[in-house]
């Protein structure tokens, strides 16, 4: 699958979760259900994967932990907060740069309409 196909699949899953449960749950609950749905579809993903950071001569084995990386192509950062701040967008962009991936989805489930909580973030596009 290419990045846009992965993103479409991720968004289909997110919309299904939001339709069923709506806003107000913990991020960890949305993440658990999201990963369960990926597993049901037999889609390769990693969860809470440590991404290293290299700075000059030092290597930090854990620069950050991604919520979900689907098919080694798309980072999905899951939130359940009142409002996203600019730092959340920058955070996903940093994750994309460090992992050398091109596409990230920032999904805030704590909204009335999920379409208002979905943001695509591109790296080097």
N, C-alpha and C positions, 0 to 999 in steps of 0.2 A: 504494500500500500504506500502511496505517496502521502505527504504531510496533510494535504487537504482532505483526503479520504479518512485518515486517522482522526482528524479534527471533527469531521462530520459524524463519525461513529461516537466519539467522546461526547459530542453535543447531544446526539440522540439519547445516549444513556443519561446524561445530566437532566435533560428535559423530562424523561420518564421518572426519574427519582423525584424531581421537583413537583411534577403533577401528582405523584402519589403521596408525598409527605409534606410538601410546602416548605416554608422557611421556619427557622427557629431551633433546628437541631445543632448539635456540636459538629464541628468540622470533621472530627474523627468518625462520626456516624456516616456522614455523606461519603467520606473517603472509603470506608469499609464497604458500603453498598456499591459504590462506583467500581471498586476493584472486583467485587463479587460478580457484577454484571459483565465486566471484561472477561473474567474467567469463564462464565457461562458461554460466551461467544468464542472461547478458545483464542483470545487475542493475547499476544505476548506483551507483558508489562513488568515493570519493576516498581516497587513501592518503598518509599523512604530510603531510596538509594543514596548512599554517600557519594558525593562528587568532590574529587580532590581539587586543591588550589595550589598552583606552583607560583612562588614568588622568588625570583632570582635563584638562589641555591637551596632554598628550602621548599619542601613539599608537605603541605598539610593534607593528610589523608581525607579529612572531612572539612571541605570548605563550606558545604551546605548539604542538606538532605532534601531531595525533591519529593513532593507528595506522590506523584505518579509520573512515570515516563512510559509512554505507549509505543511499542514497536521500535524502540531506539530512535524515534523521530519527533515526538511531540511531548513537551512537558505540560502537565496539568497541575496547576496550583489551585487548591481548593480553599475557599474561605467561607466563613459564616459569621459575618460581622455587619454592623450597622451601615457602614459606608467604607468604600475603598478609598485609600489615600494615594497620592502620587508615588509614595515609596513602594507600594505594592506592585505597581507597574514596573518601576525601576528594578525591583527585586527579581521579577521574572526575566527581565532583559539581562540582568547579571547572570542568572542561572543559565540562560541560553548561551551567553558568551563563554562561560566556564565549561559548559558541556559540549560546546561547538554544535549545538542544534539550531535549527532555523525557526521553529514555531513553538510558541507557548500559548496556552489558554489559561486565563485567570478567571475562575468561576466563583462568584459570590452567591451562595445559595440563600442568603438571608435577605431576599427581595420578594416583593409581591409577584412580579413578572420576571421569570428567569432571564428573558432576553435582555433585561436591563442590568443583569449581573454578569454577563459574558463579555470578555474582552480578548481579542486576538493580539498577540505581541510577536512581531517578527524580528529576527536577527539577520542582518546582512541581506535583506531583500529590498 
